[in-house]
């Protein structure tokens, strides 16, 4: 799988997140205290973007119905058997790369 430059690390302060389009798919890129994470940016219930609201405690919250997804692994808090696709992330020379 290719590694794609997603953002400058400095553009994503700790606690921040942003939506990027990588290989034609929406990805939520987040910077948590433990590092950078990337998950698919579409709620599994209603298909809404998860990057609309601020992260809460390392979780992306769907603005349509409140389902919460842990950004570090994509697990749905309400229905743990559901999981967003997550992507490996690395930082190199100040750039955040995501493996798609």
N, C-alpha and C positions, 0 to 999 in steps of 0.2 A: 504494500500500500504506500502511496506517496505521502511525503511530509509536505505540507503547504504552509507558507508564511501567512499567519492569520492577523497579526497585529504587532505593533511595537509594544514591548513590555511596559514602557513608561506611560503609554496611553491607557493602561488599565491599572489604576491604583488598587491597593488591597481593599477588598470589600466591593469592588466594582465589577461590572459585567457589561458585555455588549453582544450584539447579534452580528454574526458574520456569515457570508455565503461561501461555502467551500465545496467544490466539486458539485455544484448545483443543489446542495442541501443546506438548510438553515441550521446554524450551530450557535449555541449559547456558550460564550467563552467567559470564564469567571476567574477572578483572582481572590482566593481565600487565604487566611493566615498560613495554611499548610502548603500553599502553592497554587498553580494554575490548573484549571480543569475545563473540559469541554464535553457538552452533551448535546444531543439533538434538540433543537429549539421548537418542538411541537408537542403540546400536551397530548397524551394518549387517549384522553376522554373525548374532548371536543375539537382537537386540532388547532387550538389557539397558540400563538407565540408565547413562550414563557419568559421572554426577555423584556416584556412590557413593564412589569413591576420591579421594584428593588428586591434584591435578595434578602431573605430573612433567616438569619442563623445558618447560612450556607445552603439554604433551600430556595429554589425557584417556585413561585406561587402562580398558579393559573388565575388570570383576572376574570375568567368566566364563571368558575365554580369553586375555586379555592383549593384544588388539589395541589399538594406540595411534592416536589421532587428534590432529593438530595443531589446537589451538583457534583459531589465527589464521586458518586457511583451511579447516578441516574435512577435510584430506587424511589418509587412512589411511596410516600409516608402512609397514605390512607389504604393503599392496596399493595403491600410489599412484593407480591408476585409480579407486579408490573414494573418494568424498568425501561427508561429511555436508553437509547444507544449512547454509549460514552466513547470518547476518542482519546488515545494517548496524546500527551502534550509534552513538549520540551522547549526550553529557552536556550537560544544560541545567539550570541553577539547582540543581545538586547531585543531579539525578535522572538515572538511566541509562534511556535510551529505546532500544527495539529496533523496527526496521521489519519487520513481518511481511508 
